[in-house]
Amino acid sequence: MTKRKTYTAAFKAKAVLELLREEKPRGQLAAECEVHPSQLRKGKQISGVALTTHSSVGF
C-alpha cells in the first residue's frame, strides 16, 4: 500500500490563495499543485468560513 500524502498548512494556504486570485482555472492549479480539484474547492469553502468567523469577531 502507498502512504497518503500529507500537506503542510503553508502549502494549503498558498494553494487556496492562488485559487482565490482567480488567475488560473481550478483544474490547472490542481495539476500544478498535484492535488485533486475537489480538494481546492473544499479548501476555498473552509477559508470562506474562517474569514467570516474572524470578521464577525472584530478582526
C-alpha positions as CSV (number, residue, x, y, z in Angstrom):
1,M,0.0,0.0,0.0
2,T,1.1,3.5,-0.6
3,K,1.2,6.1,2.1
4,R,-1.2,9.0,1.9
5,K,0.3,12.4,1.1
6,T,0.2,15.0,3.8
7,Y,0.4,18.7,3.1
8,T,1.6,21.5,5.4
9,A,-0.7,24.3,6.4
10,A,1.6,26.7,4.5
11,F,1.2,24.6,1.3
12,K,-2.6,24.5,1.7
13,A,-2.8,28.3,2.4
14,K,-0.7,29.1,-0.7
15,A,-2.8,26.9,-2.9
16,V,-6.1,28.4,-1.7
17,L,-4.7,31.9,-2.1
18,E,-3.7,31.1,-5.6
19,L,-7.3,29.9,-6.2
20,L,-8.8,33.0,-4.7
21,R,-6.8,35.2,-7.0
22,E,-8.7,33.5,-9.9
23,E,-5.8,33.9,-12.3
24,K,-5.9,30.2,-13.3
25,P,-8.7,27.7,-13.6
26,R,-9.1,25.3,-10.6
27,G,-8.1,22.3,-12.8
28,Q,-4.9,23.9,-13.9
29,L,-3.9,24.9,-10.4
30,A,-4.8,21.5,-9.1
31,A,-2.5,19.9,-11.7
32,E,0.4,22.2,-10.7
33,C,-0.1,21.5,-7.0
34,E,-0.6,17.8,-7.7
35,V,-3.9,17.7,-5.8
36,H,-7.5,16.9,-6.9
37,P,-9.6,19.9,-7.8
38,S,-12.2,19.0,-5.2
39,Q,-9.5,19.4,-2.5
40,L,-9.0,23.0,-3.6
41,R,-12.8,23.6,-3.7
42,K,-13.1,22.3,-0.1
43,G,-10.1,24.4,1.0
44,K,-11.8,27.5,-0.5
45,Q,-15.0,26.8,1.3
46,I,-13.2,26.3,4.6
47,S,-11.3,29.6,4.1
48,G,-14.5,31.4,3.5
49,V,-15.9,30.1,6.7
50,A,-12.7,31.1,8.6
51,L,-12.7,34.6,7.1
52,T,-16.4,35.0,8.0
53,T,-15.8,33.8,11.6
54,H,-12.9,36.1,12.1
55,S,-14.6,39.2,10.7
56,S,-17.6,38.7,13.0
57,V,-15.2,38.6,16.0
58,G,-13.9,42.0,15.1
59,F,-10.6,41.4,13.4
